[in-house]
Amino acid sequence: MGCGVAGERGLRRAYARACGAEPSYGEVGATGGSALPGGYRVFRRRIRVGYGQDAFERAGAYVLSWGVQRGAGFGVYPGTPAVPGATTLVVLRPSRRSRPRPGGTAALPRLPWPRLVIPCRVVWTVRAAERIGFAYGTLPGHPECGEESFVVGREADGLVWFEVAAFSRPARWFARLGGPLTRLFQDLATRRYLLAVAAAVREGSH
């Protein structure tokens, strides 16, 4: 999964490489439409997170500040706000004791070797009266190729939901070889994304 780096210098080098790269798939921005492209594993997962304007704004701020990824146990480098064209590294940290996880869910793997970085680029953002969120796409070095979106929505009756939508397929040999294990990791990460936003709204986090 991505490339292993150690220390701040390694992160800076990996980030510089990612900034100069182009997306590793052709359907850039497709998560912004109603239909996801064919030829990929596709999914949409949604959870109810609250009611009313305050819950909507709180969830939206959390999503745009990378709270979803951090709440799921990932690091984010450099961690600047999600804006179109921004490059980021999603970091799977080395093995170590970590804080309790929302809802008592199983932990994502914490591996005992240098941090693994997953390069991505923000391809669109939305901040409208009824929708807040963004999507990022994969860059070379990512074990998958495709795109994932993180969107908070509000219904007319005030119900607030959070949705993760994605399309992806293996880009590296170990992702192809992993097969069901890769899908299991994706599903676990998605579940933790959903629960992280629900917890942030419930706890009043930004």
LUMLUM-167241 format. One record per residue (C-alpha): residue number from 1; chain; z, x negated, y. Coordinates in steps of 0.1 Angstrom, whole numbers, m for minus. Example, Ala and Ser with C-alpha at 12.3 -4.5 7.8 and 13.67 -1.06 7.14 Angstrom:
% LUMLUM-167241
<i:1	ch:A	z:78	x:m123	y:m45> $
<i:2	ch:A	z:71	x:m137	y:m11> $
***
This chain:
% LUMLUM-167241
<i:1	ch:A	z:0	x:0	y:0> $
<i:2	ch:A	z:m11	x:m18	y:31> $
<i:3	ch:A	z:m3	x:m54	y:36> $
<i:4	ch:A	z:31	x:m71	y:33> $
<i:5	ch:A	z:45	x:m87	y:65> $
<i:6	ch:A	z:78	x:m103	y:73> $
<i:7	ch:A	z:94	x:m104	y:108> $
<i:8	ch:A	z:83	x:m95	y:143> $
<i:9	ch:A	z:55	x:m121	y:143> $
<i:10	ch:A	z:39	x:m107	y:112> $
<i:11	ch:A	z:40	x:m72	y:127> $
<i:12	ch:A	z:24	x:m84	y:159> $
<i:13	ch:A	z:m4	x:m101	y:139> $
<i:14	ch:A	z:m10	x:m70	y:118> $
<i:15	ch:A	z:m10	x:m48	y:149> $
<i:16	ch:A	z:m36	x:m70	y:166> $
<i:17	ch:A	z:m59	x:m68	y:136> $
<i:18	ch:A	z:m55	x:m30	y:134> $
<i:19	ch:A	z:m63	x:m26	y:172> $
<i:20	ch:A	z:m96	x:m43	y:166> $
<i:21	ch:A	z:m106	x:m21	y:136> $
<i:22	ch:A	z:m125	x:11	y:133> $
<i:23	ch:A	z:m114	x:41	y:112> $
<i:24	ch:A	z:m121	x:37	y:75> $
<i:25	ch:A	z:m136	x:72	y:70> $
<i:26	ch:A	z:m164	x:93	y:87> $
<i:27	ch:A	z:m149	x:126	y:94> $
<i:28	ch:A	z:m127	x:115	y:124> $
<i:29	ch:A	z:m109	x:145	y:140> $
<i:30	ch:A	z:m116	x:169	y:112> $
<i:31	ch:A	z:m79	x:179	y:108> $
<i:32	ch:A	z:m83	x:196	y:142> $
<i:33	ch:A	z:m107	x:223	y:127> $
<i:34	ch:A	z:m99	x:252	y:105> $
<i:35	ch:A	z:m116	x:237	y:73> $
<i:36	ch:A	z:m109	x:203	y:59> $
<i:37	ch:A	z:m138	x:183	y:46> $
<i:38	ch:A	z:m149	x:182	y:10> $
<i:39	ch:A	z:m148	x:151	y:m13> $
<i:40	ch:A	z:m111	x:145	y:m6> $
<i:41	ch:A	z:m78	x:156	y:m18> $
<i:42	ch:A	z:m68	x:182	y:8> $
<i:43	ch:A	z:m36	x:201	y:15> $
<i:44	ch:A	z:m17	x:220	y:41> $
<i:45	ch:A	z:21	x:224	y:39> $
<i:46	ch:A	z:41	x:245	y:64> $
<i:47	ch:A	z:78	x:252	y:70> $
<i:48	ch:A	z:96	x:276	y:94> $
<i:49	ch:A	z:118	x:255	y:117> $
<i:50	ch:A	z:132	x:280	y:142> $
<i:51	ch:A	z:126	x:307	y:169> $
<i:52	ch:A	z:119	x:307	y:206> $
<i:53	ch:A	z:108	x:283	y:233> $
<i:54	ch:A	z:136	x:259	y:230> $
<i:55	ch:A	z:129	x:253	y:193> $
<i:56	ch:A	z:92	x:250	y:200> $
<i:57	ch:A	z:97	x:224	y:227> $
<i:58	ch:A	z:123	x:205	y:207> $
<i:59	ch:A	z:101	x:203	y:176> $
<i:60	ch:A	z:71	x:193	y:197> $
<i:61	ch:A	z:89	x:165	y:215> $
<i:62	ch:A	z:102	x:152	y:181> $
<i:63	ch:A	z:67	x:152	y:166> $
<i:64	ch:A	z:50	x:134	y:195> $
<i:65	ch:A	z:77	x:107	y:196> $
<i:66	ch:A	z:71	x:98	y:159> $
<i:67	ch:A	z:103	x:116	y:148> $
<i:68	ch:A	z:85	x:129	y:117> $
<i:69	ch:A	z:78	x:95	y:104> $
<i:70	ch:A	z:111	x:80	y:113> $
<i:71	ch:A	z:130	x:110	y:99> $
<i:72	ch:A	z:112	x:106	y:66> $
<i:73	ch:A	z:124	x:70	y:64> $
<i:74	ch:A	z:95	x:50	y:77> $
<i:75	ch:A	z:94	x:26	y:106> $
<i:76	ch:A	z:68	x:29	y:134> $
<i:77	ch:A	z:54	x:m1	y:153> $
<i:78	ch:A	z:51	x:m4	y:182> $
<i:79	ch:A	z:65	x:31	y:186> $
<i:80	ch:A	z:48	x:41	y:219> $
<i:81	ch:A	z:41	x:78	y:223> $
<i:82	ch:A	z:13	x:94	y:203> $
<i:83	ch:A	z:m18	x:95	y:225> $
<i:84	ch:A	z:m55	x:96	y:215> $
<i:85	ch:A	z:m67	x:61	y:207> $
<i:86	ch:A	z:m33	x:46	y:201> $
<i:87	ch:A	z:m30	x:23	y:171> $
<i:88	ch:A	z:2	x:22	y:151> $
<i:89	ch:A	z:17	x:6	y:120> $
<i:90	ch:A	z:37	x:29	y:97> $
<i:91	ch:A	z:61	x:6	y:80> $
<i:92	ch:A	z:77	x:9	y:46> $
<i:93	ch:A	z:108	x:m11	y:49> $
<i:94	ch:A	z:123	x:m35	y:24> $
<i:95	ch:A	z:150	x:m23	y:0> $
<i:96	ch:A	z:184	x:m17	y:18> $
<i:97	ch:A	z:211	x:9	y:21> $
<i:98	ch:A	z:198	x:37	y:43> $
<i:99	ch:A	z:213	x:67	y:61> $
<i:100	ch:A	z:217	x:101	y:43> $
<i:101	ch:A	z:185	x:121	y:41> $
<i:102	ch:A	z:180	x:156	y:54> $
<i:103	ch:A	z:186	x:183	y:28> $
<i:104	ch:A	z:197	x:158	y:1> $
<i:105	ch:A	z:161	x:150	y:m9> $
<i:106	ch:A	z:151	x:121	y:m30> $
<i:107	ch:A	z:146	x:88	y:m12> $
<i:108	ch:A	z:112	x:73	y:m6> $
<i:109	ch:A	z:109	x:40	y:m24> $
<i:110	ch:A	z:125	x:10	y:m7> $
<i:111	ch:A	z:108	x:m21	y:m21> $
<i:112	ch:A	z:124	x:m55	y:m25> $
<i:113	ch:A	z:96	x:m75	y:m8> $
<i:114	ch:A	z:84	x:m80	y:28> $
<i:115	ch:A	z:77	x:m49	y:48> $
<i:116	ch:A	z:45	x:m31	y:39> $
<i:117	ch:A	z:25	x:m19	y:69> $
<i:118	ch:A	z:0	x:10	y:69> $
<i:119	ch:A	z:m24	x:9	y:99> $
<i:120	ch:A	z:m34	x:41	y:115> $
<i:121	ch:A	z:m50	x:54	y:148> $
<i:122	ch:A	z:m42	x:86	y:167> $
<i:123	ch:A	z:m74	x:106	y:168> $
<i:124	ch:A	z:m63	x:137	y:187> $
<i:125	ch:A	z:m33	x:153	y:203> $
<i:126	ch:A	z:m26	x:188	y:214> $
<i:127	ch:A	z:0	x:202	y:238> $
<i:128	ch:A	z:m8	x:238	y:245> $
<i:129	ch:A	z:13	x:270	y:250> $
<i:130	ch:A	z:14	x:277	y:213> $
<i:131	ch:A	z:6	x:243	y:196> $
<i:132	ch:A	z:20	x:207	y:200> $
<i:133	ch:A	z:11	x:178	y:178> $
<i:134	ch:A	z:m13	x:151	y:168> $
<i:135	ch:A	z:m33	x:136	y:140> $
<i:136	ch:A	z:m38	x:100	y:129> $
<i:137	ch:A	z:m65	x:85	y:107> $
<i:138	ch:A	z:m66	x:55	y:84> $
<i:139	ch:A	z:m78	x:20	y:94> $
<i:140	ch:A	z:m89	x:m8	y:70> $
<i:141	ch:A	z:m59	x:m20	y:50> $
<i:142	ch:A	z:m46	x:15	y:44> $
<i:143	ch:A	z:m44	x:23	y:7> $
<i:144	ch:A	z:m61	x:56	y:14> $
<i:145	ch:A	z:m89	x:67	y:37> $
<i:146	ch:A	z:m86	x:100	y:55> $
<i:147	ch:A	z:m66	x:118	y:81> $
<i:148	ch:A	z:m33	x:136	y:85> $
<i:149	ch:A	z:m21	x:160	y:112> $
<i:150	ch:A	z:14	x:170	y:123> $
<i:151	ch:A	z:15	x:202	y:144> $
<i:152	ch:A	z:42	x:226	y:157> $
<i:153	ch:A	z:31	x:261	y:163> $
<i:154	ch:A	z:47	x:293	y:178> $
<i:155	ch:A	z:38	x:328	y:168> $
<i:156	ch:A	z:38	x:358	y:192> $
<i:157	ch:A	z:71	x:370	y:178> $
<i:158	ch:A	z:87	x:336	y:186> $
<i:159	ch:A	z:87	x:322	y:151> $
<i:160	ch:A	z:82	x:284	y:152> $
<i:161	ch:A	z:66	x:265	y:123> $
<i:162	ch:A	z:57	x:229	y:115> $
<i:163	ch:A	z:26	x:221	y:95> $
<i:164	ch:A	z:13	x:189	y:78> $
<i:165	ch:A	z:m25	x:190	y:69> $
<i:166	ch:A	z:m44	x:161	y:54> $
<i:167	ch:A	z:m75	x:150	y:36> $
<i:168	ch:A	z:m75	x:116	y:18> $
<i:169	ch:A	z:m89	x:96	y:m11> $
<i:170	ch:A	z:m80	x:62	y:m25> $
<i:171	ch:A	z:m94	x:32	y:m6> $
<i:172	ch:A	z:m77	x:4	y:m25> $
<i:173	ch:A	z:m78	x:m4	y:m62> $
<i:174	ch:A	z:m40	x:1	y:m66> $
<i:175	ch:A	z:m42	x:35	y:m50> $
<i:176	ch:A	z:m70	x:45	y:m74> $
<i:177	ch:A	z:m51	x:30	y:m104> $
<i:178	ch:A	z:m19	x:47	y:m93> $
<i:179	ch:A	z:m35	x:82	y:m96> $
<i:180	ch:A	z:m7	x:107	y:m102> $
<i:181	ch:A	z:19	x:83	y:m89> $
<i:182	ch:A	z:1	x:80	y:m56> $
<i:183	ch:A	z:m1	x:118	y:m53> $
<i:184	ch:A	z:36	x:121	y:m61> $
<i:185	ch:A	z:44	x:97	y:m33> $
<i:186	ch:A	z:22	x:116	y:m9> $
<i:187	ch:A	z:39	x:149	y:m19> $
<i:188	ch:A	z:74	x:134	y:m15> $
<i:189	ch:A	z:66	x:120	y:19> $
<i:190	ch:A	z:51	x:154	y:30> $
<i:191	ch:A	z:82	x:172	y:19> $
<i:192	ch:A	z:104	x:148	y:39> $
<i:193	ch:A	z:82	x:152	y:69> $
<i:194	ch:A	z:87	x:190	y:68> $
<i:195	ch:A	z:125	x:187	y:63> $
<i:196	ch:A	z:128	x:161	y:90> $
<i:197	ch:A	z:114	x:185	y:117> $
<i:198	ch:A	z:135	x:214	y:105> $
<i:199	ch:A	z:166	x:192	y:106> $
<i:200	ch:A	z:158	x:179	y:141> $
<i:201	ch:A	z:155	x:215	y:155> $
<i:202	ch:A	z:186	x:226	y:137> $
<i:203	ch:A	z:206	x:196	y:150> $
<i:204	ch:A	z:192	x:196	y:185> $
<i:205	ch:A	z:175	x:162	y:182> $
<i:206	ch:A	z:146	x:149	y:203> $
***
